[in-house]
């Protein structure tokens, strides 16, 4: 996977935020404060997912379209469609 370093940094940041929220809950902090942290964590997770999917499109799928047969190309297209459909239903 490309951009491993940036993805790992962002994942560690999200993990730190989750640990922080757990501590906030243990300390009985205000719900709005916890919610604010949760939204920030969701934003980071979305950014990570975008990086991963961008890498996938720019490398894995591009390589498939340059080197593989029509069946494998269609599998890669279907793979992305499944991901996009799962995001719409949530």
C-alpha positions as CSV (number, residue, x, y, z in Angstrom):
1,X,0.0,0.0,0.0
2,X,1.3,3.5,-0.9
3,X,1.2,6.3,1.6
4,X,1.6,3.8,4.5
5,X,3.4,6.4,6.6
6,X,0.6,9.0,6.4
7,X,-2.1,6.3,6.9
8,X,-0.4,5.0,10.0
9,X,0.0,8.4,11.4
10,X,-3.7,9.2,10.9
11,X,-4.7,5.8,12.3
12,X,-2.6,6.5,15.4
13,X,-4.2,9.9,15.7
14,X,-7.7,8.3,15.5
15,X,-6.7,5.7,18.1
16,X,-5.4,8.5,20.4
17,X,-8.7,10.3,20.0
18,X,-10.7,7.1,20.8
19,X,-8.6,6.6,23.9
20,X,-9.2,10.2,24.9
21,X,-13.0,9.7,24.5
22,X,-12.9,6.6,26.7
23,X,-11.1,8.6,29.3
24,X,-13.6,11.4,28.9
25,X,-16.5,9.0,29.5
26,X,-14.7,7.5,32.6
27,X,-14.4,11.1,33.9
28,X,-18.1,11.7,33.2
29,X,-17.3,14.6,30.8
30,X,-20.0,16.6,29.0
31,X,-21.8,14.7,26.2
32,X,-21.2,17.5,23.8
33,X,-17.4,17.4,24.4
34,X,-17.4,13.6,23.7
35,X,-19.6,14.1,20.6
36,X,-17.2,16.8,19.3
37,X,-14.3,14.4,19.7
38,X,-16.2,11.6,18.0
39,X,-17.0,13.8,15.0
40,X,-13.3,14.7,14.7
41,X,-12.4,11.0,14.8
42,X,-15.0,10.2,12.2
43,X,-13.4,12.9,10.0
44,X,-10.0,11.4,10.3
45,X,-11.3,7.9,9.6
46,X,-13.0,9.2,6.4
47,X,-9.8,10.8,5.3
48,X,-7.9,7.5,5.9
49,X,-10.5,5.6,3.9
50,X,-10.3,8.2,1.0
51,X,-6.5,7.7,1.0
52,X,-6.8,3.9,0.9
53,X,-9.4,4.0,-1.8
54,X,-7.4,6.5,-3.8
55,X,-4.3,4.3,-3.6
56,X,-6.3,1.4,-4.6
57,X,-7.7,3.2,-7.7
58,X,-4.4,4.7,-8.7
59,X,-2.3,1.6,-8.2
60,X,-4.2,-1.7,-8.0
61,X,-7.0,-0.9,-10.4
62,X,-4.7,0.9,-12.8
63,X,-2.3,-2.1,-12.8
64,X,-5.3,-4.5,-13.5
65,X,-6.5,-2.4,-16.4
66,X,-3.0,-2.3,-17.9
67,X,-2.1,-6.0,-17.4
68,X,-5.1,-8.2,-16.9
69,X,-8.0,-9.7,-18.8
70,X,-11.6,-8.4,-19.1
71,X,-12.9,-10.8,-16.4
72,X,-10.3,-9.4,-13.9
73,X,-11.0,-5.9,-14.9
74,X,-14.7,-6.4,-14.3
75,X,-14.0,-7.9,-10.9
76,X,-12.1,-4.7,-9.9
77,X,-15.0,-2.5,-11.2
78,X,-17.5,-4.6,-9.2
79,X,-15.3,-4.4,-6.1
80,X,-15.5,-0.6,-6.1
81,X,-19.2,-0.6,-6.9
82,X,-19.8,-2.8,-3.8
83,X,-17.8,-0.4,-1.6
84,X,-19.7,2.6,-3.0
85,X,-23.1,0.9,-2.5
86,X,-22.3,0.0,1.1
87,X,-21.5,3.6,1.8
88,X,-24.9,4.8,0.5
89,X,-26.9,2.3,2.6
90,X,-25.3,3.3,5.8
